Amino acid sequence: MPFNVGAARAQLVEQIRKAPRSPTPSDPVSYLGSPVPVLGLRVPTQRAILTTFAKAHRDLTASEVNSLAVALWSGEVLEEKALGIMLLDRFAEILDGASWALADRWVDEATGWALSDALASGPIAKMVRRDRPRFSEVLRWTRSTNIWRRRASTYAMHDLVFAGELDQPFRILEKLLYDDEFWVQRAVGTWLRECWKRDRRRTEAFLRKHIRGLPRVLITVATERAPKALRDELRRGR
């Protein structure tokens, strides 16, 4: 029987709407940095819904996954869009060029750290590590006028950093060291901290080389695992 995208979306959305909700921040729009309305589902609840669906649809094609992801992304609430991202991530092994084009388009639409980071560190990061020519495209994102695309370029390094493959992540981070936007500065700090966990000596040398003028929040986040003496040295050096 052909896969019915409309019916699948309706089933998933119904489960989202009926799922138990957790308390949300008093101003979730400001907290998440996104104008998209929030129901208040916890991430584990959303993952459980998707896991059950994926187990019942193990043989989806890339085209079917893409079509369902688009249908979910068109939803009115953050949880529907998040489920579209999770769907791509769950079926990352079969994603194709159309999947990349889809995710690339979403980067500018995924405002707020919740959607932006999930998209970039999930399906995009997997496609970048699997298909290395994609890195050149992500490198260009560092010059974007959209702060969420610039931030996404750092989170797209997730799988490479966690694999200890730091050459390309350092190229991305170097491009954004002096970015003017807080959300980008914090992201650079976050991924330098993760690089530190994999290669302390190299990350320390990188920070010392570029210390002059670094944003304070970047230093604070990047050196969370560093000795206090180094943190103080870098703060003085900036």
C-alpha positions as CSV (number, residue, x, y, z in Angstrom):
1,M,0.0,0.0,0.0
2,P,1.5,3.4,-1.0
3,F,2.6,5.6,1.9
4,N,0.0,8.2,2.7
5,V,1.8,11.4,3.8
6,G,-1.4,13.2,4.8
7,A,-2.6,10.4,7.0
8,A,0.8,10.0,8.6
9,R,1.0,13.7,9.4
10,A,-2.5,13.7,10.8
11,Q,-1.6,10.7,13.1
12,L,1.5,12.3,14.4
13,V,-0.1,15.7,14.9
14,E,-2.9,14.1,16.8
15,Q,-0.4,12.4,19.1
16,I,1.4,15.7,19.7
17,R,-1.8,17.5,20.5
18,K,-2.9,14.8,23.0
19,A,0.5,14.2,24.6
20,P,1.0,15.4,28.2
21,R,2.6,18.8,28.5
22,S,5.2,20.1,30.9
23,P,5.4,23.6,32.4
24,T,6.8,26.1,29.9
25,P,8.8,29.3,30.7
26,S,6.6,32.3,31.4
27,D,7.6,33.7,28.0
28,P,8.6,30.7,25.8
29,V,8.9,32.9,22.7
30,S,11.6,35.0,24.3
31,Y,13.3,32.0,25.9
32,L,13.4,30.0,22.7
33,G,14.1,33.0,20.6
34,S,11.4,31.9,18.1
35,P,8.0,33.4,17.2
36,V,6.6,29.9,16.7
37,P,3.9,29.0,19.3
38,V,4.8,26.3,21.8
39,L,2.6,23.5,23.2
40,G,5.1,22.6,26.0
41,L,5.9,18.9,25.1
42,R,9.2,17.6,26.6
43,V,11.7,16.4,24.0
44,P,11.7,12.8,25.3
45,T,7.9,12.8,24.7
46,Q,8.4,13.9,21.1
47,R,11.1,11.3,20.6
48,A,8.9,8.6,21.9
49,I,6.1,9.5,19.5
50,L,8.6,9.5,16.6
51,T,10.3,6.2,17.7
52,T,6.9,4.4,17.7
53,F,6.1,5.8,14.2
54,A,9.6,4.9,12.8
55,K,9.4,1.3,14.0
56,A,6.1,0.9,12.2
57,H,7.5,2.5,9.0
58,R,11.0,1.1,8.6
59,D,10.9,1.0,4.8
60,L,10.3,4.6,4.0
61,T,12.1,6.0,1.0
62,A,14.0,9.3,1.1
63,S,11.3,10.9,-1.0
64,E,8.6,9.8,1.5
65,V,10.6,11.0,4.5
66,N,11.2,14.3,2.8
67,S,7.5,14.7,2.0
68,L,6.4,13.9,5.5
69,A,9.1,16.2,7.0
70,V,7.8,19.1,4.8
71,A,4.2,18.4,5.9
72,L,5.3,18.5,9.6
73,W,7.4,21.6,9.1
74,S,4.3,23.4,7.8
75,G,2.6,23.0,11.1
76,E,1.7,26.0,13.3
77,V,3.5,24.9,16.5
78,L,7.1,24.4,17.4
79,E,6.6,20.7,18.3
80,E,5.4,19.9,14.8
81,K,8.4,21.5,13.2
82,A,10.7,19.8,15.7
83,L,9.2,16.5,14.8
84,G,10.0,17.2,11.1
85,I,13.6,17.7,12.1
86,M,13.6,14.5,14.2
87,L,12.2,12.6,11.3
88,L,15.1,13.6,9.0
89,D,17.5,12.8,11.8
90,R,15.9,9.4,12.5
91,F,16.2,8.4,8.8
92,A,19.6,10.2,8.2
93,E,21.1,7.1,6.6
94,I,18.8,7.3,3.6
95,L,18.7,11.1,3.1
96,D,19.5,12.4,-0.3
97,G,20.3,15.6,-2.2
98,A,16.6,16.7,-1.9
99,S,16.9,16.2,1.9
100,W,19.9,18.5,2.0
101,A,18.1,21.1,-0.1
102,L,15.2,20.9,2.3
103,A,17.3,21.2,5.4
104,D,19.3,24.1,3.8
105,R,16.0,26.0,3.2
106,W,14.9,25.4,6.7
107,V,18.1,26.9,8.2
108,D,16.8,30.5,7.6
109,E,13.3,29.6,8.8
110,A,14.5,27.9,12.0
111,T,14.6,31.0,14.2
112,G,15.5,30.5,17.8
113,W,18.1,28.2,19.3
114,A,15.7,25.3,19.9
115,L,14.9,24.7,16.2
116,S,18.1,26.0,14.8
117,D,20.4,23.8,17.0
118,A,18.3,20.7,16.6
119,L,18.3,21.0,12.8
120,A,22.0,21.8,12.5
121,S,23.3,19.3,15.1
122,G,21.0,16.6,13.9
123,P,20.3,15.8,10.2
124,I,22.6,18.5,8.8
125,A,25.6,17.4,10.9
126,K,25.1,13.8,9.8
127,M,24.9,14.7,6.1
128,V,28.0,16.9,6.4
129,R,30.1,14.2,7.9
130,R,28.8,11.6,5.5
131,D,29.2,13.8,2.4
132,R,32.3,15.9,2.9
133,P,31.7,18.3,-0.1
134,R,28.8,19.7,2.0
135,F,31.4,21.3,4.3
136,S,32.2,23.9,1.6
137,E,28.5,24.9,1.6
138,V,28.4,25.2,5.4
139,L,31.6,27.3,5.4
140,R,29.8,29.8,3.2
141,W,27.1,30.0,5.9
142,T,29.6,31.8,8.1
143,R,29.2,34.9,5.8
144,S,25.4,34.9,5.9
145,T,23.5,38.0,7.1
146,N,21.2,35.6,8.9
147,I,22.5,35.1,12.5
148,W,20.7,31.7,12.7
149,R,22.5,30.4,9.6
150,R,25.8,31.6,11.0
151,R,25.0,29.9,14.3
152,A,23.9,26.8,12.4
153,S,27.3,26.5,10.7
154,T,28.8,25.8,14.2
155,Y,26.3,23.2,15.2
156,A,26.6,21.5,11.8
157,M,30.1,20.5,13.1
158,H,28.5,18.3,15.8
159,D,29.3,14.9,14.4
160,L,32.8,15.9,13.3
161,V,33.7,17.3,16.7
162,F,32.3,14.3,18.6
163,A,34.3,12.0,16.3
164,G,37.5,14.0,17.2
165,E,37.8,15.2,13.6
166,L,38.6,18.9,14.4
167,D,40.3,20.3,11.2
168,Q,37.0,21.5,9.6
169,P,35.3,22.6,12.8
170,F,38.3,24.9,13.6
171,R,38.0,26.4,10.1
172,I,34.3,27.2,10.8
173,L,34.9,28.6,14.3
174,E,37.8,30.8,13.2
175,K,35.5,32.5,10.7
176,L,33.1,33.5,13.5
177,L,35.4,34.3,16.4
178,Y,34.6,38.0,16.3
179,D,30.9,37.9,15.3
180,D,28.8,40.7,16.7
181,E,25.8,38.6,17.7
182,F,25.4,37.1,21.1
183,W,23.8,33.9,19.9
184,V,26.7,33.3,17.5
185,Q,29.3,34.1,20.1
186,R,27.8,31.7,22.5
187,A,27.7,29.0,19.9
188,V,31.3,29.4,19.0
189,G,32.2,29.2,22.7
190,T,30.1,26.0,23.0
191,W,31.9,24.3,20.2
192,L,35.4,25.4,21.3
193,R,34.5,23.9,24.7
194,E,33.6,20.6,23.0
195,C,36.8,20.8,21.0
196,W,38.7,21.3,24.3
197,K,37.3,18.0,25.5
198,R,38.8,16.2,22.5
199,D,42.1,18.0,22.1
200,R,42.9,20.4,25.0
201,R,46.4,21.3,23.7
202,R,45.2,22.3,20.2
203,T,42.2,24.2,21.5
204,E,44.3,26.1,24.0
205,A,46.7,27.1,21.3
206,F,43.9,28.2,19.1
207,L,42.4,30.4,21.8
208,R,45.8,32.0,22.6
209,K,46.5,32.7,18.9
210,H,43.2,34.5,18.5
211,I,42.7,36.0,22.0
212,R,42.8,39.7,21.2
213,G,39.3,41.1,20.9
214,L,37.4,37.9,21.6
215,P,33.9,38.4,23.1
216,R,33.7,37.8,26.8
217,V,30.9,35.3,26.6
218,L,32.9,33.2,24.1
219,I,35.8,33.0,26.4
220,T,33.6,32.2,29.4
221,V,31.8,29.3,27.6
222,A,34.9,28.0,25.8
223,T,36.9,27.7,29.0
224,E,34.4,26.1,31.3
225,R,36.6,23.1,31.5
226,A,39.9,25.0,31.6
227,P,42.0,25.7,34.7
228,K,41.2,29.1,36.3
229,A,44.7,30.3,35.6
230,L,44.1,29.9,31.8
231,R,40.7,31.5,32.0
232,D,42.2,34.5,33.8
233,E,45.0,34.8,31.3
234,L,42.6,34.8,28.3
235,R,40.4,37.4,29.9
236,R,43.4,39.6,30.5
237,G,44.6,39.0,27.0
238,R,41.4,40.0,25.3
